[in-house]
Amino acid sequence: MDTSESSDAPEARTETAARTASGPGRPQDPQDPPDPQDPRDARDARDARDAARRGRRRWAMDTRPLRRPAYRRLWSSTVVTAVGSQLTAVAVPKQIYDITGSSAWVGYASAAGLLPLVVFALWGGAVADSTDRRRLLLITNTGIAVTSVLFWLQAAAGLDSVAVLMVLLATQQAFFGLNAPARTASIARLVPAGELAAANALGSTVMQTGLVAGPLLAGALIPVIGLPELYLLDALALCVTLWAVARLPALPPLDGSAVRRAGLREILAGFRYIARHKVLLLSFLADVVAMVLGMPRALFPQLAAETYAPYGEGLALGLLFAAVPVGAVLGGLFSGTFSRARRHGWMVIGAVVAWGAAIAGSGLSGSLWLAVVFLAAAGVADMVSMVFRGAILLSAATDEMRGRMQGVFTVVVAGGPRLADVLHGAAGAAFGPRTAMTGGGLLVVAVMLGLACAAPALRRYRL
């Protein structure tokens, strides 16, 4: 139940009592100005201010989960690492390009990090369901921090070895794959079910902010402090994360399965669980539809060089890449407008359809600024989709399966956009970037509506 609504009743009774209890000294004419010395007038003014604040909170970011100390610690660690991790994400490709002078090697390094991420995310989900998640977070965050220190050492020593960089990147992505399922699955143990959407909005907003601020900060710092120090800053940020995670309560399995071995059988059990629970399967399919068919980032360089060249290729490219994350951040900042919704299935369907329509609108736009507005709108829709897909995964799955669900979620989130790059790149070369972008967006709308009609489980799901 929405506590903000139920709390209005006592205040309404207070206001009614105040009106009926007016004594001889209280102004009876509503046109009379309030008397600041009258305690009843002062109380009415205070109640009005409180009501105004509640009204603002209804549309501003929903911060209810931050009242929970344990969640607040987990979220505060994300605030720091969201920017710090992006420093390494910028430094690695920059260093590889400086060594090789080849964008192809930058792409190879990205592929080298994908396989460990996929494998260890699936395994990490099983581990998160069979051990204390707090302990797993401590171990994996320590591993990520150590690899960041090693990144710094190799850069400071001037090794200039692509092989070393790729090994370190693969190792760090493996630790991240182990870390991500445990981190997200823990949220359902730290906040009540009614605040899961708000908690996801808070976390997603921070991550999207990192995607915008991190690269900008890295670009500003490299000429000042040098590239090696970016790795060191990331390692220092991870120390804050370790401190915050160490203060979390123990999060052992609720079913007493701490002795269960996390192996292939447990991973396959997770996939069987998804197949038996249609709403979980459909939530994954919704993300696949949106990202594979509708993520157009591979088309941005061609759009900047051809369609929007009169605006300046560099400006156009930067705006196109920044528009979706900026829109997602704006969606998070105003998450109070949607985070209390209880029809989570319909929210996912509507958000994915809105994403596809906005992408199609951007493809149809001959103006760079209009295209950016549509992409920002797509970012808002993506935020809404992320919030409610995440809430469905946490609320519809049992605690013993949440880690594995988050492992699959990590694989889908990591793999979908990369597959989209291949498909959109090929379509852009064959039909032109605007046609490929518009067609992809329309496909998202058509497929998602067809999926919603054919499978009612998602439409019917509500908290």
Residue pairs with C-beta under 8 A, 6 or more apart in sequence:
1 194
2 194
2 340
4 54
4 57
4 58
11 47
11 50
11 51
14 43
14 47
15 44
15 47
18 40
18 43
18 44
21 40
22 28
22 40
25 38
26 38
26 40
27 33
27 34
27 35
34 41
34 44
34 45
35 41
36 42
57 336
58 336
58 337
59 334
59 336
59 337
60 333
60 334
60 336
61 201
61 202
61 205
61 332
61 333
61 334
61 335
61 336
62 197
62 198
62 201
62 202
62 335
62 336
62 339
62 340
63 198
63 202
64 195
64 198
65 71
65 72
65 75
65 190
65 191
65 195
65 198
65 199
65 202
66 72
66 75
66 202
68 190
68 191
68 195
70 190
70 248
70 249
71 187
71 190
71 191
71 199
73 244
73 245
73 247
73 248
74 183
74 186
74 187
74 190
74 244
74 245
74 248
75 199
75 202
75 203
75 206
76 244
77 240
77 241
77 243
77 244
77 245
78 203
78 206
78 207
79 206
80 237
80 240
80 241
81 210
81 237
81 238
81 240
81 241
82 206
82 207
82 209
82 210
82 211
82 214
83 209
83 210
83 213
83 214
83 217
83 237
84 214
84 233
84 234
84 236
84 237
84 238
85 210
85 214
85 234
85 237
86 210
86 211
86 213
86 214
86 215
86 217
86 218
87 214
87 217
87 218
87 221
87 230
87 231
87 233
87 234
88 148
88 151
88 172
88 230
88 231
88 234
89 214
89 215
90 214
90 215
90 218
90 219
90 230
91 151
91 155
91 218
91 227
91 230
91 231
92 109
92 151
92 165
92 169
93 106
93 109
93 110
94 222
94 227
95 155
95 165
95 227
96 105
96 106
96 109
96 162
96 165
97 103
97 105
97 106
98 227
99 105
99 160
99 161
99 162
99 165
100 162
105 162
108 166
109 162
109 165
109 166
109 169
110 418
112 166
112 169
112 170
113 169
113 170
113 172
113 173
114 173
114 414
114 415
114 418
115 170
116 170
116 171
116 173
116 174
116 177
117 173
117 174
117 176
117 177
117 410
117 411
117 414
118 177
118 411
118 414
118 415
119 174
119 177
120 173
120 174
120 175
120 176
120 177
120 178
121 177
121 178
121 180
121 181
121 407
121 408
121 410
121 411
121 414
122 177
122 267
122 270
122 404
122 407
122 408
122 411
123 177
123 178
123 262
123 267
123 407
124 136
124 140
124 177
124 178
124 179
124 180
124 181
124 182
124 403
124 407
124 410
125 181
125 185
125 267
125 270
125 403
125 404
125 405
125 406
125 407
125 408
125 410
126 262
126 263
126 266
126 267
126 270
126 403
126 404
126 407
127 136
127 178
127 182
127 262
127 403
128 136
128 181
128 182
128 185
128 402
128 403
128 404
128 406
128 407
129 185
129 253
129 257
129 262
129 266
129 400
129 401
129 402
129 403
129 404
130 253
130 257
130 258
130 259
130 260
130 261
130 262
130 266
131 252
131 253
131 258
131 262
132 250
132 251
132 252
132 253
132 258
133 182
133 185
133 186
133 189
133 251
133 403
134 186
134 245
134 248
134 249
134 250
134 251
135 250
136 178
136 179
136 182
137 179
137 182
137 183
137 186
137 245
137 248
138 242
138 245
138 246
139 178
140 175
140 176
140 178
140 179
140 182
141 179
141 238
141 241
141 242
141 245
142 242
143 171
143 172
143 175
143 178
144 172
144 175
144 176
144 179
144 238
145 235
145 238
145 239
145 241
145 242
147 168
147 171
147 172
147 175
148 172
148 231
148 232
148 234
148 235
148 238
149 231
149 232
149 235
150 168
151 165
151 168
151 172
151 231
151 234
152 228
152 229
152 231
152 232
152 235
154 161
154 164
154 165
154 168
155 227
155 228
155 231
156 228
177 407
177 410
180 406
180 407
180 410
181 403
181 404
181 405
181 406
181 407
181 409
181 410
182 403
182 406
184 203
184 390
184 394
184 406
184 409
185 394
185 399
185 402
185 403
185 405
185 406
186 248
186 251
187 196
187 199
187 200
187 203
187 394
188 196
188 394
188 395
188 399
188 402
189 251
189 399
190 199
190 248
191 198
191 199
193 395
193 463
194 463
196 390
196 391
196 394
196 395
196 463
197 338
197 339
197 340
197 341
197 344
197 387
197 388
197 390
197 391
197 463
198 335
198 339
198 340
200 386
200 387
200 388
200 390
200 391
200 394
201 332
201 335
201 339
201 383
201 387
202 332
202 335
204 328
204 332
204 383
204 386
204 387
204 390
205 328
205 329
205 331
205 332
205 333
205 335
205 383
208 325
208 328
208 329
208 332
208 379
208 383
209 329
209 332
211 325
212 322
212 325
212 326
212 329
218 230
221 229
221 230
221 233
222 230
252 258
253 260
253 399
253 400
254 399
254 400
255 399
255 400
257 400
260 266
266 404
267 404
267 407
269 404
270 401
270 404
270 405
270 407
270 408
271 408
273 280
273 397
273 401
273 404
273 405
274 280
274 281
274 284
274 405
274 408
275 281
277 396
277 397
278 455
278 457
278 458
279 345
279 392
279 396
279 457
279 458
279 461
280 392
280 393
280 396
280 397
280 405
282 345
282 451
282 455
282 457
282 458
283 348
283 389
283 392
283 393
283 396
283 458
284 408
284 409
284 412
285 451
286 348
286 349
286 352
286 385
286 389
286 448
286 451
286 458
287 385
287 389
287 409
287 412
287 413
287 416
288 412
288 416
289 352
289 444
289 447
289 448
289 451
290 352
290 355
290 356
290 382
290 385
290 416
290 444
290 448
291 412
291 413
291 416
291 417
291 419
291 420
292 416
292 419
292 420
292 423
293 356
293 420
293 423
293 440
293 443
293 444
293 447
294 355
294 356
294 359
294 378
294 420
294 440
294 441
294 443
294 444
295 416
295 417
295 420
295 421
295 424
295 440
296 359
296 362
296 363
296 420
296 424
296 433
296 436
296 437
296 440
296 441
297 321
297 324
297 417
297 420
297 421
297 424
298 420
298 421
298 422
298 424
298 425
298 428
299 424
299 425
299 428
299 433
299 436
299 437
300 317
300 320
300 321
301 317
302 428
302 433
303 316
303 320
303 371
303 433
303 434
303 437
304 313
304 314
304 316
304 317
304 320
305 313
306 433
307 366
307 433
307 434
308 316
308 320
308 368
308 371
309 316
311 368
316 368
319 368
319 372
320 371
320 372
320 375
323 371
323 372
323 373
323 375
323 376
323 378
323 379
324 375
324 376
324 378
324 379
324 382
325 379
326 376
326 379
327 375
327 376
327 377
327 378
327 379
327 380
327 382
327 383
328 379
328 380
328 382
328 383
328 386
329 379
329 383
330 376
330 379
330 380
331 379
331 380
331 381
331 382
331 383
331 384
332 383
335 383
335 387
338 347
338 384
338 387
339 387
341 347
341 388
342 462
342 463
343 461
343 462
344 388
344 391
344 392
344 395
344 461
344 462
344 463
345 392
345 457
345 458
345 459
345 460
345 461
345 462
346 459
347 384
347 387
347 388
348 385
348 388
348 389
348 392
348 458
349 448
349 449
349 452
349 458
349 459
350 384
351 381
351 382
351 384
351 385
351 388
352 381
352 385
352 444
352 448
353 444
353 445
353 448
353 449
354 377
354 378
354 380
354 381
354 384
355 378
355 381
355 382
355 385
355 441
355 444
356 440
356 441
356 442
356 443
356 444
356 445
356 448
357 441
357 445
358 374
358 375
358 377
358 378
358 381
358 441
359 374
359 375
359 378
359 437
359 438
359 440
359 441
359 444
360 437
360 438
360 440
360 441
360 442
360 444
360 445
361 374
361 377
361 441
362 370
362 371
362 372
362 374
362 375
362 378
362 437
362 441
363 371
363 433
363 434
363 435
363 436
363 437
363 438
363 439
363 440
363 441
364 434
364 438
365 371
365 374
389 409
390 409
391 463
392 461
393 402
393 405
393 406
393 409
394 402
395 463
396 461
397 405
423 440
424 436
424 437
424 440
427 435
427 436
427 439
427 440
428 436
428 437
430 436
431 439
451 458
452 458
452 459
